[in-house]
Amino acid sequence: MDLNTHTPLRAVALVCTLSPSPAPSSSQLLAEQMMAALAEHGVTGKTIRVADHEVRPGVKTDMGDGDAWPEIRDTILGCDILILSTPIWLGHPSSIAQRVLERLNAEISETDDEGRMLTYGKVAAVCVVGNEDGAHHVSADLFQGLNDVGFSLAPNAVTYWVGEAMQGTDYQDLDKTPEKTAATTATLAANTAHLARRLKAAPYPAS
């Protein structure tokens, strides 16, 4: 029996909807479904709706008084898994998702005593929703950015739903979760938790 499968893990989902709480959000819903799927693999954590916080533009870990990013960053660094959940706007990730990546860019210059970025050994996954095409483009953008700033990606590192083109139905408006999306979310959770446990047990070599 592989005892490593019982190693506790922590996750945080950053929801990058443009709408602050308490507005309903499809990105929030899919992120919460992802967290529920991760819970089945012994992962605990929380979601943070970034629009509820003053995350200032910039590429530093702290942009001064009033900047909410340092607290969010501490949460990320205290977790094993980062979920980035975004809507599609004009075929791209939301501007808030882009801001999160820009703030994460500061991690390139933050290293441990062995020269590894502090994000090394952490696993990222992506959730994408929209009523227009572009899920693969959006996930590709986020994959590259997350990998650049030190996160690892499991196979099939995205779960997504896109509605019929040029229609107004949102993911949160559906009567039930489509089976394909639910299955993809379950696979993503399993693969992400698996990789996070492996990396926790066997860290990357010193740089």
URKA-V336477 format. One record per residue. N is the residue number from 1. RES is the residue in one small letter. SS is DSSP state (~ for helix, > for strand, _ for the rest). Layout:
n=N res=RES ss=SS
n=N res=RES ss=SS
This chain:
n=1 res=m ss=_
n=2 res=d ss=_
n=3 res=l ss=~
n=4 res=n ss=~
n=5 res=t ss=~
n=6 res=h ss=~
n=7 res=t ss=_
n=8 res=p ss=_
n=9 res=l ss=>
n=10 res=r ss=>
n=11 res=a ss=>
n=12 res=v ss=>
n=13 res=a ss=>
n=14 res=l ss=>
n=15 res=v ss=>
n=16 res=c ss=_
n=17 res=t ss=_
n=18 res=l ss=_
n=19 res=s ss=_
n=20 res=p ss=_
n=21 res=s ss=_
n=22 res=p ss=_
n=23 res=a ss=_
n=24 res=p ss=_
n=25 res=s ss=_
n=26 res=s ss=~
n=27 res=s ss=~
n=28 res=q ss=~
n=29 res=l ss=~
n=30 res=l ss=~
n=31 res=a ss=~
n=32 res=e ss=~
n=33 res=q ss=~
n=34 res=m ss=~
n=35 res=m ss=~
n=36 res=a ss=~
n=37 res=a ss=~
n=38 res=l ss=~
n=39 res=a ss=~
n=40 res=e ss=_
n=41 res=h ss=_
n=42 res=g ss=_
n=43 res=v ss=>
n=44 res=t ss=>
n=45 res=g ss=>
n=46 res=k ss=>
n=47 res=t ss=>
n=48 res=i ss=>
n=49 res=r ss=>
n=50 res=v ss=~
n=51 res=a ss=~
n=52 res=d ss=~
n=53 res=h ss=_
n=54 res=e ss=_
n=55 res=v ss=_
n=56 res=r ss=_
n=57 res=p ss=_
n=58 res=g ss=_
n=59 res=v ss=_
n=60 res=k ss=_
n=61 res=t ss=_
n=62 res=d ss=_
n=63 res=m ss=_
n=64 res=g ss=_
n=65 res=d ss=_
n=66 res=g ss=_
n=67 res=d ss=_
n=68 res=a ss=_
n=69 res=w ss=~
n=70 res=p ss=~
n=71 res=e ss=~
n=72 res=i ss=~
n=73 res=r ss=~
n=74 res=d ss=~
n=75 res=t ss=~
n=76 res=i ss=~
n=77 res=l ss=~
n=78 res=g ss=_
n=79 res=c ss=_
n=80 res=d ss=_
n=81 res=i ss=>
n=82 res=l ss=>
n=83 res=i ss=>
n=84 res=l ss=>
n=85 res=s ss=>
n=86 res=t ss=>
n=87 res=p ss=>
n=88 res=i ss=>
n=89 res=w ss=>
n=90 res=l ss=_
n=91 res=g ss=_
n=92 res=h ss=>
n=93 res=p ss=>
n=94 res=s ss=_
n=95 res=s ss=~
n=96 res=i ss=~
n=97 res=a ss=~
n=98 res=q ss=~
n=99 res=r ss=~
n=100 res=v ss=~
n=101 res=l ss=~
n=102 res=e ss=~
n=103 res=r ss=~
n=104 res=l ss=~
n=105 res=n ss=~
n=106 res=a ss=~
n=107 res=e ss=~
n=108 res=i ss=~
n=109 res=s ss=~
n=110 res=e ss=_
n=111 res=t ss=>
n=112 res=d ss=_
n=113 res=d ss=_
n=114 res=e ss=_
n=115 res=g ss=_
n=116 res=r ss=_
n=117 res=m ss=>
n=118 res=l ss=_
n=119 res=t ss=_
n=120 res=y ss=_
n=121 res=g ss=_
n=122 res=k ss=_
n=123 res=v ss=>
n=124 res=a ss=>
n=125 res=a ss=>
n=126 res=v ss=>
n=127 res=c ss=>
n=128 res=v ss=>
n=129 res=v ss=>
n=130 res=g ss=>
n=131 res=n ss=_
n=132 res=e ss=_
n=133 res=d ss=_
n=134 res=g ss=_
n=135 res=a ss=~
n=136 res=h ss=~
n=137 res=h ss=~
n=138 res=v ss=~
n=139 res=s ss=~
n=140 res=a ss=~
n=141 res=d ss=~
n=142 res=l ss=~
n=143 res=f ss=~
n=144 res=q ss=~
n=145 res=g ss=~
n=146 res=l ss=~
n=147 res=n ss=~
n=148 res=d ss=~
n=149 res=v ss=_
n=150 res=g ss=_
n=151 res=f ss=_
n=152 res=s ss=>
n=153 res=l ss=>
n=154 res=a ss=>
n=155 res=p ss=>
n=156 res=n ss=>
n=157 res=a ss=>
n=158 res=v ss=>
n=159 res=t ss=>
n=160 res=y ss=>
n=161 res=w ss=>
n=162 res=v ss=>
n=163 res=g ss=_
n=164 res=e ss=_
n=165 res=a ss=_
n=166 res=m ss=_
n=167 res=q ss=_
n=168 res=g ss=_
n=169 res=t ss=_
n=170 res=d ss=_
n=171 res=y ss=~
n=172 res=q ss=~
n=173 res=d ss=~
n=174 res=l ss=_
n=175 res=d ss=_
n=176 res=k ss=_
n=177 res=t ss=_
n=178 res=p ss=_
n=179 res=e ss=~
n=180 res=k ss=~
n=181 res=t ss=~
n=182 res=a ss=~
n=183 res=a ss=~
n=184 res=t ss=~
n=185 res=t ss=~
n=186 res=a ss=~
n=187 res=t ss=~
n=188 res=l ss=~
n=189 res=a ss=~
n=190 res=a ss=~
n=191 res=n ss=~
n=192 res=t ss=~
n=193 res=a ss=~
n=194 res=h ss=~
n=195 res=l ss=~
n=196 res=a ss=~
n=197 res=r ss=~
n=198 res=r ss=~
n=199 res=l ss=~
n=200 res=k ss=~
n=201 res=a ss=~
n=202 res=a ss=_
n=203 res=p ss=_
n=204 res=y ss=_
n=205 res=p ss=_
n=206 res=a ss=_
n=207 res=s ss=_
